[in-house]
Amino acid sequence: MELMKTLTDLHASPRRAAKGGPHSQAKTLAFLFCLAGLVAMPETARADGTLTCNNIIYSDIGSTGDSNIWTFTANAGDGVIVRLGAQVLTGTNSLDALMLLYNPAGTLVAQNGDYGDKALDVSMHATNSGTYRLVVIAVGFPGAYLINLASTGCPSVAPPGDQGGPMTNGWMHTGYIGIGDLDAWSFYASAGDGIFIRMGNSATNGTLDPYLRIYGPDGALVTWTGGYGYLAEEVSFRATTNGTFTVIVVTR
Ligand SMILES: [Ca+2]
């Protein structure tokens, strides 16, 4: 019933919220359609699949208003990001999704979407250990999509066929990011170290729009940049604690 309450609260929201806020509220007429579908299927009884670290899953939603429910486990303190992207980027089968993330107690902890973006994500700094539930709703067009998860609680390795893993100081690492993909890199730093990370498009006339998010050893977001349409982005900060930092990179 927590889900029902949240949906009712969203319905009562007087206007569509500003774009991009991870905790922003959103309401559309299409959202009301999905309400009926979710009521018919108790939220706690459904799961369409399980998300694991750095593992891309391909799925689809067939009709506007339908939803998929994904679960994953996290420990308190983990910094977690779940990102999805449409597989079809044009026409009326290009997914327009809303993501609602619930913690093990059933409380909504993050939401994003319903803007017509081809890729979007939700993120959180977990305060509870246990099974989290992500509801993906086709609020606009339905369609095929890919979805993947990265967490500061995951081992830092490059998944098969993808990129990521430990970074070397002064070394240029290369990779590829498609719509909805995310790559997780990591490095060790000591308290007091000055850190500078720069990411750029390696393809001539490429379309990469880099986003960088840096998480500290405690799983908290340290700094981030992106969303300006530049071909290169950078972040700099001073480490305040020893440990492994995680770098999550995506493209808009
Ligand atoms: Ca990649």
Residues whose N, C-alpha, C, O or C-beta is under 5 A from the ligand:
A	BS01	CA	D162 Q163 Y176 I177 D181 D183
